[in-house]
């Protein structure tokens, strides 16, 4: 006998769950089979709900004893945190597409949608988008109640009409399903408990299926269990960038906001500076020459004349005096990084790069969350106004619009379709200092973005791409004029399928980057690129990670898998090259060791990148910026001058 409302609630919940268990068991088992197969194939299980139904997505995400590959779609605008507005947004056409654009739905994934009514725009359109992406769709909905309602979405369909598998949660729509005894008042939802039971039943059965097939299910371990963090971290490394709500974005933002130790650099300034030595302009060599600097500019280059005077005089007789090195593609150096978007990190990079003869560089981001890329853009804008070492010449963004098939060391989950709106925001936040963006021309929306970049004097660079020769040529015609680290992370050259490499060799209006550490590209391939492109169209880059200059070991950075350095070679756990540990002074030393003339090595590491960026740098020439590096015969850096400021001077041993 039901005496109280609590009794009625208990009986109703028990009855609904019992019905789901008995009447929907076959559908639950079919759904579990899909989830098990997707998990064993390393696919994701996306869970989408709106309003109260979003609680189910939260229930399945990072839950102790739950599957690690559950990607909860927790859109704030569809959450109960928005109150009444969430129900308005749920009924708004196009809202689902906006939400899902921030997630990574892929063919072979499973998409679970929870919606009691199953007629509103957001859940129905989400299910439809998931099917178009090649996902299998499972709906948890009230079939009987939904059939009575008129669809409130542009597709004119109900959720159960779109899904591959439907599980009826047996509850009336509207959540308030219980009538108080002897009262017209209805209260207390049953739908949340019913849907949670259905969803968790799918997970439980999927785990059973995997065990029966001899597959170890990937399951989150409770944080209360000893060593749980260590156990769970293996899954985090695997899922970084694929599952949005692992918290990696927030962790990276938090770290980027931490105050770093202030970089203290002793900079010598003088109205005039005289540097004596063996001058390589690099087009001309003057055995006993001088460079005279006044107010940050070069005012004389030539033979050493006894009557030349200056406030500061540096005599490096017999040593190489060359134009300062310019690194247009670099992520970090000696622990400092551009990847966290912290201005102090970039200042630290600038100081450390100066020790390697670099006078100018483009802090380079990667395939990162949009918020992090914007922070990098703002940091570049701030530090570009200062000289604390090598000068920040602008920003390079390696991605995020690149091809997962050629990911290299990039995080696949942060790769996304090309968006002009996103590029515009990055460009705006950088104050127009976005100088280069790597893009894969074959991905959706890429050609439009390439044209936008070219029109705004940003250099579109092809890289991390599986583009064919024809697509690469089309990209060059649309404004692309550089190739990111030639040979690496792109379609291989074949005589019947020359790809990007062949297209780059065919175009005199395109420059190519080379990582000349002897690891990324073998000497023969370096010489082949130079032979095809000529001395004017090859640019030496480091593509250095923050590990450049650090000893062998295993290193971790937020948002990236662990990287191992052994004998100067940086690799991911699967053996993929993880950027480089190269610096440009070492790059020049290596080039000379394989027979490249020193003046040509300097040209490719200084003159050519300056010309690509449209700067009066990279040549020791009157009227040009006084960016100068001095090296000894072993290519050790002795002095670095940036726009007339002495930012590094090697102390005597």
N, C-alpha and C positions, 0 to 999 in steps of 0.2 A: 504494500500500500504506500502511495506517495503522500506523505504528510506535509513536507516542506518543499520550498523551491529548490533547495540543495538536493533533495532526493530526486526531484524531477530532472535537474541538470545532470546528475550522475547517471540516471537511467537513460536519458537521451544520448549522452556521449557514448555510453556503453553500447547502445543500440546501433548508433551510426558506425562506430568502429567495427562492430560485429558484422554489419552489412558489407562494409568495405572489404573486410577480411574474407568473407565467404563469397560474395557476389563479384568482387573485382580481382580475385586472386589470380585468375588466368592473365588478366591485363597487367597486373603487377609483375608477374613472372616474365612476360614478354618485354616489359619496360626494363626490368633488371637485366635481361639478356643483352639488350642494347647498351646499357650502362657498363656491364662487364666487358663486352667486346671493345667498346670505346676505350675503356681504361687500359686493357691489355695492349691496345695499339697506341698508347700514350696520347690519347685525345682528351679533351676537356668536357666536363659536364656543366653546362651553364644552367643556372636556376633564376627564373624571372618571375617576379610577382609585383603587385602594386598595392599601396595602402597596407592593410593588415596582412595581405598575402605575402608581402615582402619579408615578413617574419620567418616564413618557411625557408627563404633563401639564406637568411641569417642563421637559422637552425642547422642548416647543412654545411655551412662554411666554417672551416677551421675548427670543427667540432671534434673533441676527443673521441676516438673510435669511428670517426667518419672518413670518407675518402678524401685524399689530399687534392685530387684533381677537380673538385667542385669549385666552379667559378661563380660566386654569388654576384648577381647584378643588383647592386645596392645604389640605385639612382636617387639622390636626395630629393629631387623634384617629384618623385613618385612615392616618396616615403611618408609614413604617418607623421614624420617630423614637420612636414609642410602643412599638416592639419587639413582644413577644407580644400586648400588649393591642390592637394595631391589628387583628389577625386576629379577636379576640373582638368588637371593635366592628363589624367588617365583617359579622359574622353576626347583629348585633343589630337586630331589627325597629324601624323608626322612626328609626334613626340618620341615614339619608340625608335625611329631611325636615328634621331639625334642622340638618344641614350646609348644605343648599341654601337654607334660609331666609335665610342671610346673603349670598346671591348674587342676581343679577338676571336670572332666566330670563324671557324674553319671547317672545311669539308670533313665529314666523319665524326664531328663532335655530336654530342647529344644536348638538346635544348629542352628543359623542363619548364613549362609555363603553368603557374597557379592562378586561377581566376574563377571565382564561384559563378558569377554571371556569364562570363565568357563572351560578352558581346561588345565591350568597350574597345576603343581604338587601340590603346597601348598594347594590351596582351595579344589581341588578334593580329595586329600589324607586326609585333615582335615575332610571333610564331611564323608568320609569312616570310619575313626577312630571313629568319633562321633556315627555313626550307630552301630559299633561294641560294643561301650560302652552302648548301649541301649537308645541313645538320638533320638528324632525325629528331622529330618533335614529339614530346610526350606532354599531354595536357591533363592537369588535375582540375576538374571543373564539375559543376552540377548540371548534368545533361538534361534532366527533366525540366528544371527551372529555366535553363538557357533556351530550351526549345520554345518556351512560351514568350520569350522576349524578342523584340525587334532589334536587329544588329545596329549598334551605334558606332559604325566605322565605315570608311570609304569602300572597303572591300565587300560590304554587305553580307558578311559571313559570321558564323559563330565559331568559337575556338575549336569545338569538337569536330567541326567540318574540315579543319585544316590539319589537325594533328595526325601523326602516324599511329599513335596509340593513345587511347583516352581512358582515364581512370575516373569514374564517377565518385565524387566525395559525398554524395547522398544528402546534401544540405540545401535548404532554401537560400536564395541569394539575399544579400542585404545584411547578413551576419546575425541580426537580432532575431533569433528563431524561437525563443522560449516564451511562453505566456505564463505570467505569474498566476498561481491559483487564485480563483475568485477575483481577478483583476484584469482590466484590458491592457495593462502594461506588458510590453515585450522587452526582454533584455537578455544579456549574456550570450556571446557568440559560441557556436560549436564548430564553425567552419575552420578556424585556425587549428584546432586540435585534430579534426578529421583530416585536413590536408597534410599536416605534419606527420600524422600516422602513415598516410599513403606514401609520402615522400621517403620517410625513413624505412618503410617496408621495402621500397625499391632498392635502397642502399643495402639493407640487410641481405636481401636475396641475391643482389649482385656480388656481394662479398662471398656468399656461399658458392655461387657458380664459379668464381675465380679459384677458390680453394679446391673445388672438385676437379678443375682442369689443371691443377698443379701450379697455379700462378699465385705468387705472394701478393695479396692486395696491399696497395699503398694506403696506409691508414695513419692519421694523426695520433700521436701519443699524448696522453694527458700531461700537462705541465707539472702535475704533482708527482709524477714518477721520476725517480733519479735518472739522469742522463737523457731526459726527454728532449732538451734543447739540441743536444748533439744528434739525436736520432732524427728529429724533425728538420734540422738544418740541411740534411741531404736532399730532402724534398724541396726546401726553399731554393736551393741552388738550381734545381731542375726546373722549377716553376717561375723563377724570376722573370718578370716581364710578360708572362703568359696569363697569370692570374692577377687581376688588377688590385684586389684588396688584400694582398699579402702584407701590405704596409711598407713596401720598399720605397715608393714615392715619398711617403711621409718621412721615412727614415733619412732619405737623401736630403730632403728639404731641411730637416732638423740639423743634420750634420753641417749643411752649408751655412746655417745661421750661427753655428758655434763660433765664438770669437777665437781667432787664431793668434799666435804670438806675432806681434808686429815685426815686420821685416825691417831691419836696420841696415841701411846701405850707406857706405861712405862714398859720396859722389864729389868728384873734383870738378869745379867749374872755373873757367877762365875765359876772358874775352878773346884770347888767341892761344893756339896750341900748335906746336911744331913737332911732327913725327918724322924721324929719320930711319931709313932702312932700305931694304930691297923691295922696291915698289912693284906690285902687280896690279894693274888698273882694272880689270885683268887683261885688257887687249894689248897693253904695252908693258914692257919690263924695263925698269930703270934700276941698275945695279946699286948705285949710290944716290938715292933720291930722297926727296922730302915731300911731305904734304903739309901745307899750311892751312890752318883753320881759323876763321874769324867769325864770332857770333853764330856758331853752329853750322856754318857753311864752309865748303872747300873753296879757297881763294887762289891756291897755287899748287900745282903738281909738276915736279920736274927735277932737274939736277940740283944737288945741294949747293946753294949759294951762301957764301960766308956772311953776307950782309942781312940774311933773313933773321928776324928776331920774333920772339913770342913770349907771353907770360909763363907758359909751361913748355918745356922742351923734353922730348923723349928720344933718346938715341938708341936705336936698335940696329946698329950696323950689322949687315949680313943676315938679319932676320926678315921674314916675309911681312910686308905691310900690304894688306889686301882690303877690299871693300867688305864691310860687315856682312856676316852670313844672315840669311833670311829664311826662316822656317814657316812655310805657309800651312803646314799640316802637322800639328803637335798637340797631344792631349795632356802631357805632363812631363815632369823632370825631377828626379831625385826626391820623390815623395810628394811633390807639389802637383796639383792637378787643376785643369780647367773644368772638370766634369761635375764639380759640386756647386758651381755658380757662386762661389764666395770670392769677392774682390781681393781679399787678402791671399787667397790661394793663387790667384793670377799674379799678384805682386811677387809672391815667393817664386813662382815660375820664372818671372822676368829676371829676378836677381840670379837665380841658378843658371839660367840659359846664358846670361852674360859671361859666366865663367867658361862657357864652351864656344865663345866667339860669336854668339848670335846677337845681332843688334836690333832685329825686328822679328815679330812672329804673329801668327794668327792663333789665339787660343781656340782649340777645336773641340766642339761637342761631339756627341754621337747619337745613336738611336736611343733616346731618353724620353721620359715623360715630358709633355709639353711644358709643364710648370718649371721643370729643371732647365730646359732650353731657354726659356724666357729669363730665368735667373742668370744664366751664362751671358745672355745678350746684355742685360743690365750691368753686369759686372764688367764686361768688356768696355761698355760705354764709359763707365766710371774711371777705370784704370787707364784708358787710352789718353786721358788728359795729363798723365803723370809720366815721369821717367824715374824708375827705381831700378832699372837694369835694362834688359832688352825692351824695346818699345812695342807696345801693343798696337798693331797696325789695323786691327779690325777683328772680325769673328769668322771662323770657318765652322760650318755645321755639316758634319759627316752623317747624313741622314736627317730626319727619320724616314724619308720616302725612298726606301731601298728594298731590294728583293730578298726575302728570307732564304731563297735558294742559294744565295751567295752571301751569307751573313758574316763570314769570317769570325771575328771575336765579338761582333755586335749581338745585342739581345733581341732575339726574334720577336718577342711579344710586344716590344715598343715600336716595331716597324709598322707603318700604316700607309694607306693610300694617300696620294699627293693632294694637298689642300692649299689653294691660294690664300684662303682666310688665315690659315696657320702661319704661312710664310709672311704675310703682311704683318701679323702681330709680332713675329720675331724681328722683322726688319724695323718696325716702329720702335720696339723696346731697345734695340741696339743703337738707336739714333742714326740709322742709315749706315751703320758700320758692319753690317753683314756683307762680307766680301765674296765668300765662296760657299756653295752648298752642293754636296754630293747627292745625286739622285739617280735612280734606276729608271731609264726612259720607258721601259716596257710596262711599268705598273700603271694602274688606273689613275688618270688625272695628271700624269707626269709631264706630258708635252705642254699642257697649259701652264704648269708651274715653271717649266724651263723658259717659256716665252715671257712670263711675268718677271722672272729673275733677270733675264737678258735686258728687258726694257728698263729695269731699275738699276742697271750697272752692277748687278751681282753676278758673279761668274758661275754658271751652271757647270758642274763637273760630273762626268759619268763615272759611276763606281758602284760596288756591291750590286752588280747587275748581271743578268743572264741575257742581255740584249744581243740580238743578231747583228750582223754587219749592216743590214738594211735599216734596222731601227736606230742603231748608233748614228748612221749617216743622217737620218731624219732628225735626230736630236741635235747634231752639229748644225744642220740647216736652220733649226729653230732657235739657235743661240748658245748651245753648249760649246765650250771652247777649251775644256781641260779634261783629262782623264785621271781619276784618283788612283794612286799607287798601281800603275800599269802592271799587268799580269796577275796581280793578287785580287782575289774575290771577284772574279769575272769569268765569263765564258772563255774556255781555252781556245787557242788558235788552232784551226785545222784548215788544210788547203782547200777544202770544199765548204768550210764554214768558218771564215776568218774572224767573225765576231767583232767585238769592240777593238781588239788589238789590231786587226786588219784595217778596220775603219780609221783608227787613229794614225796608222802608218800611211794611209792614203790622203790625209788632210794636212796641208801645210799651215792651215789656220788654227790648228789644235796643238796645245802643249800636253805633255804627259809627265806625271810624277813617277819617280823611282825611289824605292827604299834601298839604299846601297850599303847594306850591312853584310852582304854575302850570304845571308840566310833567306831573306824574302825573295831575292832574285840572284841567280848565279851570274858570274862574270860574263859568260858568253851571251846571256840574254840582255845584260846591261849594254854590252857593245852592239848587239843587234838593234836595240832601241835607238841608240845614238846614231848608228849608221843610217837608220830609216828616217829619224826625225831631225837629225842635224844638231849641232851644238846649241842652236838658238831655241829649240823647242823641247828641251828636256829640263825638268826641275827636280833637284834633289830634295827630298823631304825625309824627316825622321819618322813620322807617324809614331812618335814615342809615347808610350804610356807613362804614368807616374813612376814606373819602375826603372826608367832610364837612369843609369848611374848608380843603381842599388846592387848589392851583392846577390849571389845566388840564394834562392830560397822560395818559399810559398807565400804569396801575398793575397790579401782580400781587400776589395773595395766595395762599398755599398752599391747594390744593383748589378754586380758582375760576379760571375763564377770565380772560384779561386784560380790564380795564375801562378805557374811555376817557372822560375828562371833557372836555367842550367847552362853554364858556359855562355852566358849572354843571350840565350834563346828563350823567349817567353812563350809558353804554350798554355792552352786550356786543358782541362782534364781529359778531353778526347784527342789531344795531340794537335788540335788546330792552333796555328800561330795566333798569338794574342797581342797584336801590335808589335812594337819593337822596343828595344832598350838603347836604340841608336841616338847619338847626338851628331850635329853637323860637322864638328871638328873631326870626329872619328870617321864620318862618311867621306870626307875629303882624303883622309889618310888611306882609307880602303881603296878609293878610286885610283889614287896614285900608285898603290901597290899592284893594281891589275893593268897598269900601263896607260891610264888616262893622264894626259898632260895636266900639270897643276893648274895652269891658267884656265883650262877648260873646266876642271872640277870646280874652281871658284866661280866661273861664269854660271854654271848650272845651279850653284848653291847660293848665289847672290844676285847676279845681274838679271838672270831670267825670271826669278820670282818677283823682283822689283818691277820689271817691265810688265809682267802679267797684271800686277796690281796698279800699274800706272803711276809709279812713284819715282821721284828723282833720287833714287838710292841705287846701290848695287854697282856703282862705278866710281872709281876715284877720278873725279872730273870736276873742273871749276863750275861752281853754281849748284852742285849737288849737295845733299845733306852730308854732314861730316859723320858718317857711320863707318868706323874703321876697326879692323881686327889685326892684331900682330901675333904671328906664330913663329916658333922656332923651327929648326930643320926636322924635328920629330913631330911637328904639328901640335905641339902643346901651346895653348893660348897664353900669351903674355900680357896683352892689353886689349881692352874693349872700350871703344868710344861711341856714344850714341848722341847724334846731333850736337856734337861738341862737348858732351858731358863724359868724363872718364868714369865709367860705371864698374870697371873691374881692372885691377892691376895685380898681376901675380907677384907674390912676395918671394924674395930670394930664398933658396933652400938653406 
